Amino acid sequence: MKPKCAIRRQRFPRTDYFYHSDLSRWRGFWSPFGDEGRGDRRKFYDFTREFLRESARERTKEMAVFALLVLAAAWPVGYMVVSVVSLFLKGRPLDH
């Protein structure tokens, strides 16, 4: 008969079930820097406004690059159309 191992193998790491992330009872020093006495609503409004400004700037950059790509792709097609139209306007027969 084999002796049983004294070490118990666990499938998951041990967890501290008594951990609390609640800071409502914390009585330490709170830095006023960056807060400036504004309320939560005002901070959220400022954050949202800054996010929308940044996304508008990024969207403008992306649209400029996209426009350049479209122009680069459309240039050969436009040149081909002009060439075909000028060929037909000269009146030369195609079976010449």
Stockholm file with secondary structure:
# STOCKHOLM 1.0

chainA/1-96         MKPKCAIRRQRFPRTDYFYHSDLSRWRGFWSPFGDEGRGDRRKFYDFTREFLRESARERTKEMAVFALLVLAAAWPVGYMVVSVVSLFLKGRPLDH
#=GR chainA/1-96 SS CCCCCSSCCCSSCCCCTTCCCCCTTCCSCCCCTTTTTCCHHHHHHHHHHHHHHHHHHHHHHHHHHHHHHHHHHHHHHHHHHHHHHHHHHHTCCTTC
#=GC SS_cons        CCCCCSSCCCSSCCCCTTCCCCCTTCCSCCCCTTTTTCCHHHHHHHHHHHHHHHHHHHHHHHHHHHHHHHHHHHHHHHHHHHHHHHHHHHTCCTTC
//
